[in-house]
Amino acid sequence: MQSTTAHSDLTIDNMAASARPAPDAPRKLLLVDDHELVRYGVKTLYTELQGVALIWLEAGSLVEALEIYAREDHIDAVLLDLNLADCKGLQGLRHFVQQHPSARVAVFSATQDEFVVRQARALGAVGYVPKGAVSSEMRETLSALLWPQGGPQSRGFAPSNALFPRFPSSAMYDRVAELGPRHLEILELVLSGCTNQEISTSMQLSLGTVKNYVSSLLLALDVKSRSHMVSLFR
């Protein structure tokens, strides 16, 4: 009985090992950006990493990206622009993570605003790739994104600071990191200048519910007014 169990365990281990891609197998990335020139530049500059070929898939909108991810077999990572024609801000990240929870999605953005970076991380992004990064930094970030436990030409785990810009510690941003997804979404809309009524309409929540969320945000961030909260993130 023990030998049968051992054989079964060995078979399962072998199947799991065969399902994992070899260290030098090509890696597939989905680049989501509505500027064709940007997509062309990225895929032209980065055709390989650590001696491993990169296969680039492209999407110009969030809808197209979601369709490609659902249709394609294994996609190792997604680079997602924040401002697409069919979504703005972190809405696209929320939708992608909700529909594909196991996807490794990294924000691909020209902004390095601390609030946006921290909020993206809290919402489930595994990395934040600045569009303005120099080539060596971009390669380091992509390598950490594709091989979090170290690639074929490196030893040990990829450095975590390669995936997100580093900021000095801040009690305010530490509080933001502790907020739930719905609170973060409402905070983003408040900071964008939306009124409670506009938030209510956009999120299909009652006005009373929105007011309760805003009140809890003021309490969580230890501020006394909406205008005070907005001023802290300027």
ZIPE-V960756 format. One record per pair of residues at least 12 apart in sequence whose ideal C-beta (glycine too) atoms are under 6 Angstrom apart, sorted by the first residue. I is the first residue (numbers start at 0). J is the second residue. Records with the same first field share a line. If there is no record, write none. Layout:
I=J ; J
//
This chain:
22=151
23=51 ; 151
25=52 ; 54
26=51 ; 53 ; 75 ; 145
27=54 ; 74 ; 75
28=55 ; 76
29=56 ; 74 ; 77
30=55 ; 57 ; 78
31=58 ; 64 ; 79 ; 80
32=80
33=59 ; 83 ; 84
38=57
42=55
48=141 ; 142
49=150 ; 151 ; 152
60=83 ; 84 ; 85
61=83 ; 85 ; 86 ; 91
62=85
65=98
68=99
75=145
76=103 ; 144 ; 145
77=102 ; 104
78=105 ; 107 ; 128
79=91 ; 104 ; 106 ; 107
80=107
81=108
92=122 ; 124
96=123
103=125
104=124
105=125 ; 126 ; 128 ; 144
106=119 ; 124 ; 127
107=128
109=130
111=129 ; 164
113=166
114=232
116=164
117=172 ; 175 ; 176
118=183
121=176
126=144 ; 162
127=163
128=140
139=161
140=161
143=157 ; 161 ; 162
174=220
185=212
186=216
190=229 ; 232
195=209 ; 210
//
